[in-house]
Amino acid sequence: MTGVSLRGVVKRFGATTAVDAVDLEVAQGEFLAVLGPSGCGKTTLLRLVAGFESPDGGEIALGARVVASRRGVVPPEERRVGVVFQSYALWPHMSVARNVGYALEIAGIAAADRQSRVDTALGLVGLAQHGARQPNELSGGQRQRVALARCLAMSPDVLLLDEPLANLDAHLRAAMIEEFRSAHARTGLTTIYITHDQSEAMALATRVAVMFDGRIVQSAAPTELYREPCDARVGGFIGRGAIVPANIRGPGRVEVFGREIAARMPAAARPGPAQLCLRPEDLAPVPGDSPAAIPVRVHRSLYRGGGYEIDVVPLGADAVRLRLDIRTPVAEGTTMAVRILDGWALPA
């Protein structure tokens, strides 16, 4: 297994800086997801690690070996990196086994060793009985597993996955998430997974790096990222919550909507203007005369199967939208009251 290290990596395309002074360490055997909106630079970051692009500054190392710096660049074929793309890129006229073993054949691997590696790779992705089939006989999820097996057969030190589930429907995505989790558990490969889908990132990765405008703005375990975002931009991007204006009154105390409540906050937070990150589970409906009740108007109500997702507007704060989950239906336009049970305060 091999770790990945990026130190001050920069990549420009003309006047556009796609990757901007990125520092990132991926430990041996770690499953890291790089999450961000379209155009944030995450795929360019993957292509730099793979060797398909050369950095304009900084250094990239795979284990102890520097593969890109001002002193030179190691070509992709010498990096022992496997890449699974969004498109499966399978040869339609070759069987599944031939697709998996073709790169080994080109590399001059002996037939017996080649067959053994193909069989092992297909077994790792649950396709041991499908080697004789053609790609057009497989489902989309199975074709994606063939693409993964092709990478694993080459025995890479690092596995890179670029939006691999984007072309699959919701049911197949769920199945493939479990497949990728299982493959990582079996192989222990250092894995970097590029996605714009936070549900994929949170379900798969041991750590998630959030990227905006070419920079990594926070890198943390999924639970920490969800509950303790570093700023309002990350807090608004992750989860289904809301960012609302507030004031820090003291350690663990925040004023919001004219009421003082208990809230979590960074150790370095000081009294003054702040923003409060509220997730749906941080809010609960209460009777209007309850202590700390906040009167709200129901702006939107959507049935989500087993319950309702509602957006509410605090009375007197028309620009604010709060979201919570409830079990029983409520009509849009209805006035009700909610209580804040928890929240994460960030200095403004």
Buried (B, 14 or more C-beta within 10 A) or exposed (E): EBBBBBBEBBBBEEEEBBBBBBEBEBBBBBBBBBBBEEBBBBBBBBBBBBBBBEBBBBBBBBBEEBBBBEEEBBEBEEBBBBBBBBBBEBEEEBBBBBBBBBBBEEEEBEEEEBBEBBBBBBBBBBBEEBBEBBBEEBEBBBBBBBBBBBBBBBBBBBBBBBBBBBBBEEEBBBBBBEBBBEBBEEBEBBBBBBBBBBEBBBBBBBBBBBBBBBBBBBBBBBEBBBBBBBBBBBBBBBBEBBBBBBBBBEEEBBBBBEEEBEBBBEEEBEEEEBBBBBBBEBBBBBEEEEEBBBBBBBBEBEEEEEEBBBBBBBEEBEEBBBBBBBEEEBEEEEEBBBBBBBBBBBBE
